[in-house]
Amino acid sequence: MSLFLAAVVAGLLIGWLRGGSLASLGSARVRALWLVLPAFAVEFYLALGLGRDVPWWVLPLHVGANALLLGVALLNRRVPGMAVLALGLALNLAVIASNGGLMPVSPELWAARHAAERVAIGQHPPQTKDVVLPHDQARLWFLGDVLALPAGAPVPLIASAGDLVIAVGLVIALQGLMQAGRPVPRRRRRGGRVWQVSGLI
């Protein structure tokens, strides 16, 4: 979550530095954006409300939530950054669907970053959407949560390749949407200027 929060902040900052505005972001037309709300509700429940054991319904629930997010990204694929966002969501969806509905993280990596939280193999660590699985039991483990900040970092961040791609897509999309509709001169021609929409090319 901290990775995506950092991506949102970076996107807003870059958009502002490039002359964009929150007003442009608020007025941007994003198709089927309301589908993000139930998807986020599922994500928050799995992170905060799910116990250690992983019931069967986690698979269809989490896969469905990620499919909604992927659908929104694909519907808006012409918005800069949305195609990148869709790629990251697809990567995460593939590994989640292959591992019972949760993102696999190795017991070694989990213990190294969360020594105080003892979690058995096959269980769900608290405040995550992960399941602790060794690489030989996890499908597509290389797409799981295998990336982490060095030990001793202020935030014990663990992320997947898909998470990084999603973060890049968020930055591109937010800074572009903040400039939607803002005309800037591209080049001079006889009889006046030619205008283009900044951030949307």
Secondary structure, DSSP 8 states (H G I E B T S, - for coil): -HHHHHHHHHHHHHHHHTT--HHHHHH---TTGGGHHHHHHHHHHHHHT--SS--TTHHHHHHHHHHHHHHHHHHTTTSTTHHHHHHHHHHHHHHHHTTTTSEEE-HHHHHHH-TT----TT---TTSSEEE--TTTSTTGGGSS-EE--TT-SS--EE-HHHHHHHHHHHHHHHHHTTTT-EEEEEEETTEEEEEETT--
